[in-house]
Amino acid sequence: MIEQIFTCVKTGKVIRPFSSSAQIHCRGYSLPLQRAITDFGADVSFGRIPEKLQEHYGITVPVSSAQAITQKHAHTVKKSQITVEEIPDIDGVELIITEMDGTMIPTVKTTPATDEERIIDRRKTRELGWKEARLSLVRIPEEKNPIIAGTVGTVDDTGKQLLNSAIRAGIGRKTKVHAIGDGATWIVNQVRRLFGESATYLIDFYHLCEYLAAAAPGANSQSRKTWLKQQKKALKKNQVLKVLNNLSPHMELEHIADKLAPVRVCTRYIKNRLEYLDYQGAIEADLPIGSGEIESAHRYVIQERLKLPGAWWTIEKADEMLALRILRVNNDWQTYWSNYYQST
């Protein structure tokens, strides 16, 4: 592109009117173009960004540049996250619903180059693995859209994000918390640590039913379905002892391994979580008894981008991409770009 330029008589500074108005820098990318690139990069693999740009805007951009721009903004989004350590000293909303869960994502770690072979091809020294990405969700009962947070960091990092989502939802000293999860120790511990006596924790009803389904006795599928249906009804009436008694006659012998003893595994699971099975109370209060909302969020927040075929992430880059995707889910996309425009 040929651009007319001017020189200021007083300062000698070169003035580029078109570049200034179009927000284009020499060998750079305009902010609107960066936004378009990042928008695609949050959804599709880096290799498909040029294809999308060409299809929608008729613009050609190298894959390397598209990746660098997307990751730059993902990094900025992650660094801009602010965490608050305490619940505000206000009454707050009456009730919030929260769910937490984790899923594994593919990760890669490369050994620092120390010899000629590693400098030539670092793929030979990479270590592939898996790391748990954790999501939390907070919702006010009358609101349809939840507030989502996520990290590839520690369980305490997840807890901090959950607290900040709760603060954003309006939690205060008098707010009650209805928490749901699959019974993982880290979830229960974070709920207790953050909300204390204000929170009640409930084991995901449908997760528990998977254990019961595996343990269901019967000569055929119909009898097993009938038995399972009866146990579900009993659980919803808080008749946990009745369910345990119905399991007891079918208990496997002690020498049988757990993987071949579904009744024993189910019984142990229930007995270890007796205080988290108040389904009757939740139903009477018109509160959810399942954590399907967070499981759905795993699909559209994490898996659709971070678990693409052939994709392997460093932990840092995965954490930043997760932050970028959550930015849009929480409807903060426009706010981020408005602030970014003003700061540049």
FIFISE-223754 format. One record per residue: y, z negated, x negated of N, C-alpha, C in turn. Coordinates in steps of 0.2 Angstrom, whole numbers, plus 5000, padded with zeros to 4 digits. Last residue first. Layout:
% FIFISE-223754
YZXYZXYZX/...
***
This chain:
% FIFISE-223754
500948795022500948845016501648885017/501048705032500948675025501048725020/500948785043501648745042501648715035/499648835043500248875043500848845041/499048715045498948745039499448795038/499348675058499548635053499548665046/498748785065499448775065499748725060/497448765061497748825059498548815059/497148645068497048645061497448705058/497348675081497748625078497748635070/496348765084497048785084497448745080/495148685082495248745078496048765078/494748585090495348565085495448625081/493648575099494248605101494848585097/492448535094492948475097493648505099/491948645089491648615094492048565098/492848665078492848715084492548685090/492448565069493148575071493248615077/491048585067491248535072491948535074/491148685058490848705064491048655069/491748615047492048675049491848685056/490748515044491448495046491748555050/489748605040489648565046490248545049/490348645028490148695033490048665040/490248525021490948555022490848605028/488948505020489348455023490048485025/488548615012488248605019488748555023/489248585000489448645004489148645011/488548474996489248474997489448525001/487248514995487348454999488148465001/486948684994487048624991487348574996/485748775004486448745003486448694998/485048925009484948865006485648835003/484349045020484949005018484748935015/483249105025483449125018484049085016/483849105042483349125037483549145030/484948965045484849035045484249055040/485348835046484648845046484548925047/486748825049486448795042485748805041/486948895061487248915055486948895049/486048845071486348915072486648935065/485948705068485348755067485648825067/487148635071486848635064486448695064/487648665084488148645079487848655072/486648705093487248745092487748725087/485648605090485548685090486148725089/486248485091485848505084485748575084/486548485104487048495099486848515092/485348455110485648525111486148535106/485248325106484748375103484948445104/486248265113486348275105485848315103/485748285126486448315124486448315116/484548205127484548285127485248315124/484248075127484748095123484748175122/484147985143483848035138484448055134/484647915153484147885150483847925144/486447895158485847935156485347895152/486847795172486947815165486347855163/486947725185487047795184487247825177/486447595185487147605183487347675183/485147625188485547585193486347595192/484747675176484747715182485147685187/484947565167485247625166485347665172/483947475173484647455173485147515172/482747545171482947525178483747515178/482647545157482847605161483047595168/482647465145482947445151483147505155/482147455132481747495137482047475144/482347385120482747445121482447485127/481447275118482147265120482547325122/480247345113480347315120481047295122/479847405102480547425105480647395112/478547385098479147375093479847385096/477847415109477947345107478447335102/477947555108478247525114478347445112/477247585096477947615097478247575103/475947535099476347505094477147525095/475547625109475647555110476047515105/475547745102475947735108476147665109/474547715092475247735090475747725096/473447695101473647635096474347655094/473347815107473447765111473747705107/473047905096473747915100473847855104/472247925083472347865088472947865091/472248005073471748015078471747965083/473247955065473348025067472848045072/472747825061473247835066473347905069/470947825060471647835057472147845063/469847695064470147765066470847775063/469547565063469447605058469647675058/469847505076470347495071470247545065/469647615090469347565085469847565079/470947645103470447665098470247605093/471147595120471347585113470747605108/470947595133470847665129470947655122/471347485139470647495139470447555135/472847485136472347445133471647465133/473647555145473447585139472847555135/473847475155473547535157473247575150/474547375149473947355151473547425153/475747445146475347425141474647405143/476147465159476047525155475547505149/476447335163475947365167475747435163/477447305154476847265153476247305157/478547375160478247395153477547365152/479247405172478647375172478247395165/480547465174480447415169479747375169/480447575182480547505186480447445181/480247665173480847675177480947615181/478847635170479447625165480047625169/478247685182478247605180478747595175/478447815181478647775187478747705185/477647845170478447855170478747815176/476447815174476747775169477447785169/476147915183476147845185476547795180/476148025175476648025181476747945183/475048005168475648005164476247995170/474048025178474147955174474847955171/474248155181474348105186474448035183/473948215169474648225172474748175177/472548185167473048165162473748165165/472048255178472048185178472448155173/472348385174472648365180472648285180/471648405162472348405162472648375168/470148295162470548355162471248355162/469848165159469348215158469648285158/470948045152470748085157470248145155/472447965145471647975146471548025151/473847995135473547995141472748005142/474448005122473947945123473547955130/475348105124474848105118474248055120/476148045133475748105135475248115130/476747945127476247925132475847985134/477548015117476947965115476447955120/478348075126477948115122477348075119/479047965132478548005136478148045132/479947945122479447895123478847925127/480848055124480448045118479847995119/481248025137480848085136480448085129/482047905135481547905139481047965138/482647845120482647905124481947905128/483047675121482547725119482547785123/484647605121484047625125483647685122/485747465119485347525116484747545120/487347415122486647415124486347475121/488747335114488347395115487647375118/489447225112489747265117489247325118/488947155101488747135108488947175113/489147285090488947215091488647205098/489647405085489847385092489647315094/489247425072489847455074490147415080/487947365070488447355065489147375068/487247425081487347355081487947335076/487247565077487547535084487647465084/486547555065487247575065487647555072/485247515069485647475064486447485065/484847625077484947555080485347515075/484847715067485247725073485347655076/483847675058484547685055485047695061/482647675065482947615063483747615061/482447775079482547765072482947705070/482547785093482247725090482247725083/483147895098482447895098482147835095/484547845109484247875103483447875103/486047785116485347815117485147845110/487147665121486947705116486247725117/488547625129487847635131487647685126/489747495127489447555124488747565126/491247445134490547435134490247505131/492847375129492447435130491647425129/493747285124493347265130492847325133/494247335113493947275112493447255119/494047515115494447455113493947395113/494047695114493647625113494147575112/494447825115494847775118494447705118/493947935108493847935115494147875119/494347895095494647955099494547955106/493447795094494147775094494547835097/492247865093492347815099493147795099/492547935082492447975088492547925094/492447835073493147875074493047915080/491147795074491747745076492347785077/490547905069490347885076490947835078/490947895056491147955060491047935067/490347785052491047785051491247845056/488947825053489247765057489947765057/488847915043488747935050489047885055/489047835032489547895033489447915041/487847765033488547725034489047775035/486947855030486947835037487547795038/487747985020487347925021487347905028/487948165023488048105019487548045021/488148265031487548265027487548205022/488748235047488848235040488148245037/489848245062489148255058489348255051/490348225079490448215072489748225069/491048265095490448265090490748255083/491448215111491648215104491148215099/490948315126490948255121491348265115/491648365141491548385134491548315130/491648295153491148345152491048355145/492048125158492148185155491548225153/491548015164491848065169492048125165/491047935153490647955158490948015163/491547995137491647955143491347975149/490548015122490748045129490947985133/490048055106490348005111490648045117/488748085094489148105100489348055104/488248135078488348085083488848115088/487048195067487548205072487648145076/486548225050486548185056487148195060/485348305040486048305043486048275049/484348275027484448255034485148265035/483648395016484148345017484248335025/482448475005482748465012483148395013/482448594992482248534995482548535002/482248674976482348674983482148614987/483148694961482648644965482748654972/483248814949483448784955482948744958/482948884938483048814937483248784943/483049024941482448994938482448914937/484349044944483849044950483149014947/485049074933485049004935484548994941/484949174921484749174928484549104930/485749154909485549224912485349214919/485849014908486449054909486249124911/484548984905484848964911485448994913/484349044893483949064899484249044905/485248974884485349044886484949074892/485548814891485348864886485348934888/486148744901486148714894485848754889/486848734917486648784911486748744904/486148614928486748634924486448674918/485048664940485148624934485748654930/485448654958485348694951485448654945/484748634973485048594967484948634961/484848654990484648684984485048644979/484048635007484548615002484348644995/483948645024483748665018484248665013/483948505035484248565033483948585026/483348405048483248425041483548495040/484248295059483848355058483848375051/484648155069484648185063484148245063/485748065081485048095079485148135073/486447975094486447995087485748025086/487647955107487047975105487047995098/488547855119488547885113487747895111/489847825131489147845130489047875123/490947695136490747755132490047765131/491947615148491347625145491347695141/493347585149492847545152492147555149/494547605135494147625141493647585143/495547465130495147525129494847545136/496247355125495747345130495247405130/496447345107496747365114496147355119/496447355093496547295096496847305103/495147475088495847455089495947395094/493847445076494047455083494747435085/494047495059494047445064494147475071/494147605050493647555049493547505055/494347775051494647705052494047655053/494547925041494147875045494447805045/494948095042495248025041494747975045/494748245035494548195039494748125037/495148335025495748315029495448255034/494048375019494448325015495048295020/493548465028493148405026493648355023/494548565028494348535034494048465033/494448615015495048585017494948535023/493148665015493248605010493948575013/493348765024492848715025492948655021/494248845016494448815022493948755025/493348885006494048855004494248815011/492348955013492248885009492848845008/493049065017492749025022492648955019/493449115004493949095009493649055014/492249144998492649104995493249075000/491649245007491349175006491849125003/492549345005492449315012492149245011/492349374992493049354994492949315001/491049414992491249364988491949334990/491049535000490749475002490949404999/492649615002492049594998491749535001/493249695016493349635012492649625008/494049805026493549805021493749745017/494449825044494649795037494049785033/494349845057494349895053494549885046/494149735066494749745063494849805059/492749735070493249715075493949735072/492049795060491849815067492449795071/492449735048492549805049492449825056/492149605051492849625050492949695051/490749615051491149595057491849615057/490449655038490249695044490649675050/490949545031491249615030491049655036/489949445036490749435037491049505036/488649445032488849485038489549485039/488549355021488449425020488649475026/488749235026489249265022489249335021/488149225043488049215036488649255032/489249165056488749205054488649195046/490149065059489649085064489049115061/491149045050490848985053490248995058/491449175047491049135042490749065045/492349205057491649235057491249195052/493349115054493149115061492449145061/493749155041493449095042493049085049/494249285045493749285040493349215041/495349245053494849285055494149285051/496049175043495849135049495249185052/496449265034496049215032495649175038/497249345042496649375040496149315037/498349255044497949275050497249305048/498749245030498449185034498049205040/498149375020498649345024498349285028/497649365003497449375010497949345015/498149444988497849394992497749414999/498749524979498049524978497849464982/500249444983499949494979499249474978/500149395001500349384994499949434989/500849405017500349435012500549415005/501549385029501149325025500649355021/502349475034501649485035501249425032/503549435029503449425036502749435038/503349445015503549385017503349375025/503049585014502549535012502649465015/504249635018503649645022503149595020/505249585008505249575015504649585019/505249524993504749564997504749555004/506249504980506149494987505749544990/506449434964506149484968506049464975/507849354958507249344961507049404965/509149344953508749394949507949394952/510149274959509649234956509149284951/511149364963511349304960510749274956/510449484967510949484962511149424959/508749504970509349464972509849464966/507949654973508149604968508749564970/506649714983507349704982507449654977/505449844988505649774985506349774983/504349924998504949924995505149854994/502649964994503149914998503749914994/501150044997501750044994502350004998/499450004996500050005000500650004996/
***
